[in-house]
Amino acid sequence: MKNVLKKNQLAILVIALMLVTAGYLNYISKDSVETVGEAEGSDQYAAIRRCHLSK
């Protein structure tokens, strides 16, 4: 019984980590989209595009 509990805990931990990672990545992508959207049509937009393309 103790082994099953440990395996279940590990599975729950992995799922929780995946959810946290997905949420963080979603947060990051929303933040970068707003930054580009605000700068659209300006010289800043061109600088941001060059910065992202160079990575």
PyRosetta script that sets phi, psi and omega in degrees:
from pyrosetta import init, pose_from_sequence

init()
pose = pose_from_sequence("MKNVLKKNQLAILVIALMLVTAGYLNYISKDSVETVGEAEGSDQYAAIRRCHLSK")
pose.set_psi(1, -36.5)
pose.set_omega(1, -178.5)
pose.set_phi(2, -65.4)
pose.set_psi(2, -38.1)
pose.set_omega(2, 178.1)
pose.set_phi(3, -64.3)
pose.set_psi(3, -40.2)
pose.set_omega(3, -179.4)
pose.set_phi(4, -64.4)
pose.set_psi(4, -42.3)
pose.set_omega(4, 179.1)
pose.set_phi(5, -61.7)
pose.set_psi(5, -42.9)
pose.set_omega(5, 179.6)
pose.set_phi(6, -64.3)
pose.set_psi(6, -41.4)
pose.set_omega(6, 179.4)
pose.set_phi(7, -65.2)
pose.set_psi(7, -40.6)
pose.set_omega(7, 178.3)
pose.set_phi(8, -65.0)
pose.set_psi(8, -40.5)
pose.set_omega(8, 178.9)
pose.set_phi(9, -63.2)
pose.set_psi(9, -39.6)
pose.set_omega(9, 178.8)
pose.set_phi(10, -64.8)
pose.set_psi(10, -43.0)
pose.set_omega(10, 179.3)
pose.set_phi(11, -63.3)
pose.set_psi(11, -42.8)
pose.set_omega(11, 179.4)
pose.set_phi(12, -65.4)
pose.set_psi(12, -40.2)
pose.set_omega(12, 178.0)
pose.set_phi(13, -62.9)
pose.set_psi(13, -43.0)
pose.set_omega(13, 179.7)
pose.set_phi(14, -64.2)
pose.set_psi(14, -43.3)
pose.set_omega(14, 179.2)
pose.set_phi(15, -63.6)
pose.set_psi(15, -42.4)
pose.set_omega(15, 178.8)
pose.set_phi(16, -62.8)
pose.set_psi(16, -41.3)
pose.set_omega(16, 177.7)
pose.set_phi(17, -62.9)
pose.set_psi(17, -40.7)
pose.set_omega(17, 178.5)
pose.set_phi(18, -64.0)
pose.set_psi(18, -40.5)
pose.set_omega(18, 178.7)
pose.set_phi(19, -64.8)
pose.set_psi(19, -42.5)
pose.set_omega(19, 179.5)
pose.set_phi(20, -64.7)
pose.set_psi(20, -43.2)
pose.set_omega(20, 179.0)
pose.set_phi(21, -63.3)
pose.set_psi(21, -43.6)
pose.set_omega(21, 179.1)
pose.set_phi(22, -63.1)
pose.set_psi(22, -41.5)
pose.set_omega(22, 178.0)
pose.set_phi(23, -63.5)
pose.set_psi(23, -41.5)
pose.set_omega(23, 179.4)
pose.set_phi(24, -65.4)
pose.set_psi(24, -44.2)
pose.set_omega(24, 178.7)
pose.set_phi(25, -64.5)
pose.set_psi(25, -37.3)
pose.set_omega(25, 176.8)
pose.set_phi(26, -64.2)
pose.set_psi(26, -41.9)
pose.set_omega(26, 178.7)
pose.set_phi(27, -63.1)
pose.set_psi(27, -43.6)
pose.set_omega(27, -179.9)
pose.set_phi(28, -63.8)
pose.set_psi(28, -44.3)
pose.set_omega(28, -176.9)
pose.set_phi(29, -67.0)
pose.set_psi(29, -35.3)
pose.set_omega(29, 176.8)
pose.set_phi(30, -66.4)
pose.set_psi(30, -39.0)
pose.set_omega(30, -179.5)
pose.set_phi(31, -64.3)
pose.set_psi(31, -43.1)
pose.set_omega(31, -178.1)
pose.set_phi(32, -72.3)
pose.set_psi(32, -31.7)
pose.set_omega(32, 178.6)
pose.set_phi(33, -67.5)
pose.set_psi(33, -40.8)
pose.set_omega(33, 178.5)
pose.set_phi(34, -64.4)
pose.set_psi(34, -38.6)
pose.set_omega(34, -179.8)
pose.set_phi(35, -63.6)
pose.set_psi(35, -45.0)
pose.set_omega(35, 179.3)
pose.set_phi(36, -67.5)
pose.set_psi(36, -39.4)
pose.set_omega(36, -178.8)
pose.set_phi(37, -63.7)
pose.set_psi(37, -37.4)
pose.set_omega(37, 179.9)
pose.set_phi(38, -70.6)
pose.set_psi(38, -31.0)
pose.set_omega(38, -174.9)
pose.set_phi(39, -93.6)
pose.set_psi(39, 0.7)
pose.set_omega(39, -175.6)
pose.set_phi(40, -60.3)
pose.set_psi(40, 137.9)
pose.set_omega(40, 178.2)
pose.set_phi(41, 84.6)
pose.set_psi(41, 10.8)
pose.set_omega(41, -179.6)
pose.set_phi(42, -129.0)
pose.set_psi(42, 177.0)
pose.set_omega(42, 177.3)
pose.set_phi(43, -67.1)
pose.set_psi(43, -28.7)
pose.set_omega(43, 178.1)
pose.set_phi(44, -62.6)
pose.set_psi(44, -37.8)
pose.set_omega(44, -180.0)
pose.set_phi(45, -60.9)
pose.set_psi(45, -43.3)
pose.set_omega(45, 179.0)
pose.set_phi(46, -64.3)
pose.set_psi(46, -39.7)
pose.set_omega(46, 179.4)
pose.set_phi(47, -66.5)
pose.set_psi(47, -39.6)
pose.set_omega(47, 179.1)
pose.set_phi(48, -65.9)
pose.set_psi(48, -43.2)
pose.set_omega(48, 179.3)
pose.set_phi(49, -61.5)
pose.set_psi(49, -43.9)
pose.set_omega(49, 179.2)
pose.set_phi(50, -62.6)
pose.set_psi(50, -39.5)
pose.set_omega(50, -179.7)
pose.set_phi(51, -63.8)
pose.set_psi(51, -45.2)
pose.set_omega(51, -179.0)
pose.set_phi(52, -69.5)
pose.set_psi(52, -35.3)
pose.set_omega(52, -178.8)
pose.set_phi(53, -72.6)
pose.set_psi(53, -28.1)
pose.set_omega(53, -177.7)
pose.set_phi(54, -77.3)
pose.set_psi(54, -14.5)
pose.set_omega(54, -178.4)
pose.set_phi(55, -76.4)
pose.dump_pdb("model.pdb")
